[in-house]
Amino acid sequence: MRNKILVAVLVVAVAATIPLFLQWQKINQLSTELAKATGKTFVARKTGQFIAGDKQANQTSLKKILAQNNEVDRLRNLLDFASTLDAAGARSLLEDLAKQPLNNKNHVAINVLIDRLVHLDPKNALDWASTVPNAHGRQQMLNMLFYTWSNVDPTKALDAVNTFSNAKQREDLSNIVAVNMITADPKSAIALLQKLPGNSQSNGAYWDAFANWAGSDPEAARAAALALPPTRNRLLAMAGMANGWATTDPAAALAWSGNLPADHLRDDLISNAVTNLSQMDPAAAVDYVNGVSNLTTRLQLTQTVASTWGKDDPQAALAWVMNATTGQSRDSAIASLLGPLSATDPQAATTALGELPDGSARDSALKSITANWVVQDRAAAMSWLESQPPSNGRTSVLSDTVNTWASADPDAATAYTLTLQGSDPILFNKLMGTITYNRESVDPNAAMTWAQSLPVDQGRDLAINGVVVAISSNDPQQAWNLISQLPGDANWDKTVAQVVNKWSMQDPAAAAAALADLPNGIVNTNAVSNLAQNWFKSDPNAASQWVNTLPAGASRDGAITQLVTIEGSNNLPAAFNWAASMSDSDESNTQMRKVVTQWVNKSPDAEAVTAAVQNAANLTDQQRTSLLNAINKAIAAKAGK
């Protein structure tokens, strides 16, 4: 039993996200357990003082303790070691730790040493925390100190808080003291809470304080919460009280919460109590949920019980869910259980998966089952996954699985993927891209060697394309040189466009020169469009001159479309002129209408827009009439707003 308590305490104590007051409580609980077992308590040594030479010995001892791998032994030895320190020794170690990163190990060590120093010499502890050099670190140490101090002697801790001249700091530390003072002196703690400003942190102190109090005396906490003025803080106090109560007696907290008026607060409190009850007594939680008359509430609580109970006994939870729910809530509850179930019985999990229709719940379960099963038997898991009906969820899970596999064993992942080329070419292409990306992120040159070694008809070109694009992020010239090794197919066109896109972000003039050197007759419209867009953002004059050198056609029109979009935010007359110069009359009309509409909306002088259209050269009468109509519609729409 004692070992179970130690493990439970440790799990909470090392979690950096747990509130400091909970960490202190749990560490103190462990110290009590150790005191019972060993007879050692946190008292100062009656003989011997901290003298020269002890500092190095203490540092060495602490370093050895923090290096221990077993977390329970590490914390036990840390508490035992702290009980041998005098005030000077504890402070010296705290000064060292305050200069180091606040990781989980150091966080717990600081808590334990603060506890020791506060018991021995609280003024010394305050002087230490107040003189930590780094401002952020100093505030962290002060917070930790006052969490501990307010548990040991909240009255003196509050007296110390009131000596701070900075109002914000005084308020923050008062929150901390109030949370821990609540159990020793609830009347003073509540009075202190009510004096605090109404900011979010102070409001949160009501929740923390009453949660803390209800853990030891729920009846008193409940009476005090109900006696508060009917404000938001009263609701926070009630919520905190009920949640704290639910950690020790969830059945009683649940019975009380169920009698509150129907609102979101009651629903939240019931859900929290049911969660805690599911951990302690799942049968009682099931009985409660089965007795809920409101269908929506019952289905929501069913999912709560299933996810909590399923962590310990997914098989039993699944059997209950199968018979207790229907519809989407049933699907979500089943999906939440198949991950834990697959960790111990993947076959049972795959059988239960058949209960789920296509959709997000099934995709989620598919991912969970595969993630657990591949750890146990990759071949069986992959074979089963392949047998599932094609879907976006199946493809996504296969891609994620192969990516993880490629990190550990890229050759095996590649060999598996190559087997899919004939049976599922779409999936094959997807997975080859995944493997290529994985390999390139580790070593681009090695990735290219691997890609070139593949059989010509088994993904070689696809892999080389992927590596070339990846290399272009750092060395576009090298990537461009490699393009010559690729066949001129649809993948080649796509690769050229992607490389030019990345190259033009670094050196658009060089990218333009490279495009101009392509063999006669090869024009990559997407590459030209990408280059125009990136170049115009960095150097609009140079980009405009380049676009004017392009021959009329789809590529030039594509580049102009990018310029029109960008100029539409800065220079609408220029955008109109660009649109008018396009060779495709339909696309030109579309872009000109878009520009004049924007122009009317942004300009206080709509007549200037009309004049620009009327004076434009090279417009047909039909185009001019169409644009004037578009202007009139835009003017009418603007006036109607």
N, C-alpha and C positions, 0 to 999 in steps of 0.2 A: 504494500500500500504506500509506504514511504517513498519508494522509487517512482511510483506513478505521480505522486504529488510533486516531486522534484522535477520530473520531466514536464509536467503541465506548467509549473512555474517558469521553467527555463524558456519554454516556447514563447511565453508572453514577454519575459524580461528582455529577450534579445531582439524583439521586434521594434525597430526604430520608429515605426509609425504609431505605436501604442502611446496614448497620453502619458506624460511623465508621472502623474500621480498614480496611475495603474502600475507602471513599472516599479515605483517605490513600494507600493503595497505588496506586489508579488515578491520582490526581493526580500522585503521584511518578513513575509510569510516563510520564505525559505530559511532565513536566518533563525526563525523560531523553531523550525523543524530541526535544524542543525544543533540548536541549543539543547533541545530535548534529547537528541541522540548522543551528543558529545559532552554536554555539560559546559560548553564554552559560550560566553555571551559577549556582547560588545561593551567591554569595560576597559578603562585605561590600565596599562601596566603600573603596578604599584612601585616597582623598582626599576631602575635604569631609565635613562633619558636618551633622547635622540642626540648622538654625539658624532663627531667627525668620523667618517668611515661607514656609518650605518646607512647613509644615503645611497652609496653605490650598492651595498648589499640588498637594500630594499628594492632598488631599481632592477637588480638582477633577478630577485625573487618574483617580482611582478611580471617581468618579461617572460620568465619561464611559465608562469601560470597562464598568461594570455596566449602563449604558444600551444597550449594543450588542445588537442583535437576534440576530445570528448567534452561536449558543452556542459553537461551536468557536473562532471568532475571539475571543470574549469571554474564554474561559479561556486561550487562548494569550497574549493581551495582558495578562491578569492575572498570569500567571506571569512574563512578561517584565518587567512593571512591578515586581513584588515583588523581583526580582533586583537592582534598582537602589537599594533602600531600605537604610538603616542601621537599627540596633536601635531608636533613638528614633523614627524615622519609622514603622517597622512597628508599634511599640507604640501610637503615637498613633492610627493608623488602626484598630487593634484596639479601642481604647477607644471610638471612635466607633461601630464596627459592633456592639459588644456592647450598645449602647443601642437598636439598631434591631430590627425583627421578624426572626426567624431564618428567612427564606424561602430558597429554593434558591440564588439568586444570592449572598446574604450568607453562606450556609452555606459555599459553596465558597471565597468570598473569605477568610473567617476561617481555613479550613483552610490555604490557601496562605500567608497572613500569619503564622500560627502556625509553620508550617514554617520560614519565613524567620527569625523571631525565635528559634526554638529553635536553629537553626544558629549564629546570631550570639551570643546571650546567653540561655541557658536559665533562669538565675536571674531575669532580667528578665521572661521569659515567665511564670514561676511567680508572680512578684509581681503581674503584670497580672491573671492569671486569678483569683488569690486575693482581689483587691480589687474585682471587679466588683460594683456596688452591689446588684443584685437577687439574692436567694438562689438562685432557680431558674436564672436566667441564669448565675450564678457556677458552679453545678455543671455546667451544659452546657459552659461554656468550659473548666473543669478537665478534663472528660471528653475534649474535643477536644484539649486540650494534651497529655494523657498518651498518647493514641493516637499522636500525632505524636512526642512525646519518646521513647516506648518503641521506636519504629522507628529513631530516630537514635542513641540511647544508652540502652538498656534498664537498664543497671546504675545509671546516675545517676538515671534516672527512678524506679527502685525506691527508691533512697536518699531521694529527695524524697517519695515516698509515705509512707515510714515516719516522716516528720516531722509528719504530720497527727495531731492528738490525738483526733479523732472516729473511733471504731472502725468505724462503718458506712461513713463516707467512705473510710477507709483500705482496707477490704475491697473496695469498689467499684472504686477506682482500681487496687488490686492485680490485680483481674480483668483490667483493661484492659492493664496492663503484661505480665501473664503471656501474654496472647494474642499480643502482638508479640515478646516475649522468646523465644518458643519456637523461632524459626528461628535466632537468634543464639546462644542459650545454652539449649538444650532441657533440660539437666539441672537448671539453676537454675529454669527456668520450671515444670517439673513439680513440683519441690520446693515452689515457691511455691503452685501449685495445690492441693497436698495439705495445705497449712497453712490454706487458706481454710475457712470454715464451710460446712456442707452445705446452704446455702439454694439456692433455684432459680437465682439469678443466678450464684452460684459454680459450680454444676453446669453451667450453660450455658457457662461459660468453657472447660470441657474441650472442648466441641463446637467452639467458635470457635477455640481454640488449635490443635487438631489439624487442623482444616480449613485453617487458615493454613499450618501446617507442611507438610502434604501437597501443597500447591500448588507447593512448591519441592523437597521431598525426600520423596516418598511412602514409599520403603523405610524410611527412618529413622523416619518418623512411625508407620508400621505396626508396626515392631518395638517402639517405645516404648509404643504403645497396648496391644499384646498383653502387655507386661511389667507392666502395672499390676495391682494387686490386683483380684480378681474382684468388683467392686462395680458399682453403677449408673454411676459415673463412668467406669469402663472401657468400658462400653457406649456412653456418650456420646462418649468419645474415639474409639472405633472408628467410630462413625457419622460424626463430624466428619471423621476422616481419610479415610474412603471417599468422602464427598461432596466434600471438597477435591481429592482425587485425581481424581475423575471430571470435574472442570472442566478438567484438563490432559491426562489420558489415560483417557478413559472406557472404552476397550476393556480396558485392564489392570485398572482398578477393577472392571469388570463381571466379568471372569474370576475375580478374587479373591473378590468378594462371593458369586459363585455356589457357591463351595466351603465357605461357612460352614454351620453347622448350620441346618436349616430352622426359621425362626421369623419373627416380625414384623420384627425388625431386618434380617435378610437380605433379606426382601421389600422393605423400604423402601430399602435400599442399592441393590438391583438396579434398582428403579424409577427412582431418581435417576440411576444410571449410564446406563440406557437413554435417559432424557430427554436427557442431555448428548451421548450418542452419536448420537441422532437429529438433533441440531443440527449435529454435525461430519461425520457419515458415515451418512446415513439408510439406505444400502444395507446397511451392516454391522449396523445396528440391526434391520433387517428380517430379515437372516439369523439373528441371535440369537433373535429372537422366534419365527421359524418353527421353530427347533429345540427350543423349550421343550415338554416332554412333558405337563406338567400343564395340562389344558384351562383351568381357572379362571385360573391365572397367565398363560397365553398370551393369553387374552382381555383381561385387565387391561393387560398390556404392549402389546397391540395398540392399545388406546385411547391409551396414553401416547405411543407412536410416532406415531400418526395426528395427535394434537393438536399435537405438536411439529413434525413434518415438514410438516404441513399449513399452518403459518404461512409457509413458504417456497415449497412446491410442492404446493398442495392437489389439483391434478389427478392427479399421480403418487401421492400418498398415498391418494386416493380409489380409484384403480384397484387398488391393493394391498388395501385394506380390503374392497372388493367380493368379492374372491376368497379372503381370508384368514380371514374370520370368519362366524359365523352367530348368529342369535338376537338377544337384547336388546343384547349387547355390540356386535354389528355395527351395530345401529341407532344406538346412542349414538356410536360412532366416526364413522359417516357424518354424523350431525347436527353433530358438532363441526367437520367439514370444509366443510360447505356455506356457512357464513358467510364464511370466507376465499375460497372459490371464487367466491361471488357478487360479490365485490368486483371481480373481473376478468372473469368470464364468468357472468352471471346466468342465461342460458339453460341452460348446462350444469348449474348448480346446481338449477334447477327440474326438469330432467329426472331428476337423481339423487334429488330429493325423492320421486319416484314409487316409489322403492324402500322408503320408510318407511311402516309402517302407522300408523293413528291412535294417538295417544298423546303422552306428554310429549316424546319425542325429536323427533317430527315437528313438534310445536308450537314447540319451541325452534329447529329449523331454519327453520321458516316465518318466525319473527321475525327471525332473522339475515339471511335472504335479502332480506326486504322492507326492512330497515334500510339495507342496502347498495344495493339496486336503486333505491330512491326518490331517492337522491342522484344517480344517473346518468340515470334516466328515470322521473319520477314517474308519468306517464300509463300507461306500459307496466307499471310495478310494480303500480299500483292495479288496472288491468284484469286482470292475472294473479291478484292476490289475491282479487278478487271471484269469479273463476272457480273457486276452490278450494271443495271441499265444505264446507257449513256445519259449524262446530264451535266449541267454546269457544275453542280456540286461534286460529282465524281471526278471530272476533269481537274477541278481546283485541288481536291484532296490528293490526286495522283501527282500533280505538279509539286505540291508542297512536300509530299513524301519523297519524291525523287530528288528534290533539291536538298533535303536533309541527308538523304542517302549519299548524294554526290559529295557532300562535305566530308563524309567519313570514308567513302570508298568510291571515288569517281569512276574507276574502270568498271566496277560491278554495276553501277547505276547506268553507265553508257551501254554495257552489254544487254541489260534488261530493256532499255529503251529501243535498241536496234531491233529487238524481236517484235516490236509493235508496228514496224513500217508497213508491212503488207496488210495486216489485219485492221489497223486503225491509223491511217496516214495523218488525219487531223491531230489526233492525240500525239502521234509520233513527233510531228513538227513542234507542238507545244512543249513536249518534254525535252526535245533536243535544244530548244531555246533556253529552257530552264538550266540544263546542264552546262551549256555554253556560258551563260551568265555567271554561274557558280564558279566555273574554272577560271574565267577571265578575271573575276574579282580577286582571285588568289594570286595568279601569275599570268599576265597576258601573253608573254612569249611562249610559255609552256602550253597555254591554251591553243595557240596557233599551231604548234607542233602536233598537238593531239588532233585538232580539227583536220589538218592536212593528212594525217595518217589514216583517217577513216576511209572505208571503201567508197568509191565514186558514187555508187548507187545507194549508199546507206547514210545519207545525211551529211556527207562531206561538205557540199556547197552551202547548205543551210548553216552548218556550224561555222564555217569560215566567214560567212556573212556576219554572223553574230559577233565573232571575235573582232572583225574589222571595225564594226560600229563601236564596239567597246574601246578599242585602241584609239579611235579618233577623238575621244575625250581628252587624251593627254598628248597624242602625237598625230594630228590629222594628216600630215604629209606622209608619214609611214602608212597610215590607213589607206590613203589614196593610192600609194604605190602598190599595195596589196590588192586593190580592186582589179588591177589588170589580170590577176590570176583567176578571176571569177568569170563564169559564163554570162553572156548578156541575156538574161531572162528577166522575169518579173522580179525575182529576188534581187537581181543586180540593180535594176532601176530603184528599188526601195533602198538598197544599201547606199547607192550614190547619194540619194536625197538625204539620208540620215547623216552620212559623213559630211556633206556640204553644210548641213544645218549646224553641226557642231563646229566645223571649221570657220564658218562665217561669224560665229560669236567671238572668235579669237583674231582672225585675220581675213576679213571679207574680200580684200583685193586679191589675196593669194587664192582663195576659193574660186573667185570669178575667173582668174587666169587658168586654173585647173579645168574648169568647165569648158572654157574656150578651146582647150587642147583635146577635148574628146573627138573621136573620129567623125568625119563629115557625116551628117545625117542623123547623128545621135544627139537628141535634145531631151533633157530630163526636166519636164515641166515642174515637177514638185521641187527639184533641187533649185531651180531658178527662183521659184516662189519663196522658198525658205531663205535663200541668200538675200533676196530683195527685202524681206521683212527684217532680218537681223541687221543688215547693213544700213537700212534707212533709219533705224533707231539710233545707231552710233554715229553715222555721218550722212545726213540726208542729201547734202549736195553731191558727194561722190556717188552715192547710190543712184540718184536721179540721172547723173551723167552716164552711168553704166547702163541703166534701163534704156536710155535713149539710143544706145548702140546696138540693142538687140533687134533682130529682124522681126517684122510683123508676124504674129502668129499666136498660138496658144500659150507658149512659154512667156512671151512678153506680156500678154493679157493677164496671165496669172500673177506676174510680178506687179503689174499696175494695180490689180485688185488689192494687194497688200499695201501699196502706197496710198491708195484711196482710203483704206481703213485707217491708216495711221494719220494721214493728213486731215481726215475728218475731225480729229480732235484739236488740230492746230491751225490749219490753213485751208478752209473750205473752197475758196476760189481756185487754189492750186489743185485740190482734189477733183474739182469739176473738170479742169483742163485735162488732168490725167485720164479721167473716165471717158472724156470725149475722144481721146486719142486711141482707144482700143479698136482692134481690127474686127472683133466679133460684134456686130451691130446689136444683137440681142443683149449680150452681156454689157455692152457699153450703155445701152438704154437703162438697164437695171441699175448700174452703178450711178449714172447721172441722176436718176430719180431719187436714189437713196441720198445723194449729196444735197440736192436742192431741198429735200424735206428737212434734213439736218440743218441746213443753212437758214431756212425760215424759222425753225424752232429756236436757234441760237442768236439770230440777228434781230435787233430792234427795227431794222429797215428792210422790210420785205421787198420794197421796190428795187433795191440793189440786186437782189437775187433775180428778179424778173428781167432787169436790164442786162444782167450777165448772160441769161439765156437768149434774150433777143439779139444781143450783139455777138454771140458765139459764131465763129466761122465753121464751115464744113458740117453744119447740121441740116438735115433734110427738113422740109416743112412738117412732115409727120412727126419727126422727133421733137421739133420745137413746140408743136401743139401739145404733144404728150407731156412735155416737161412743164409747160405753162399750166396745164390742168393739174399736174401734181403740186405745183406751187400754190394754186388757188385752194386745193383741198387742205394743204398744210396750214394755210392762213386761216381757213374756216375752223379747222380743228383747234388751232391755237387760241382763236377768239372764243371758242366755246368752253374753254377750261375755266 
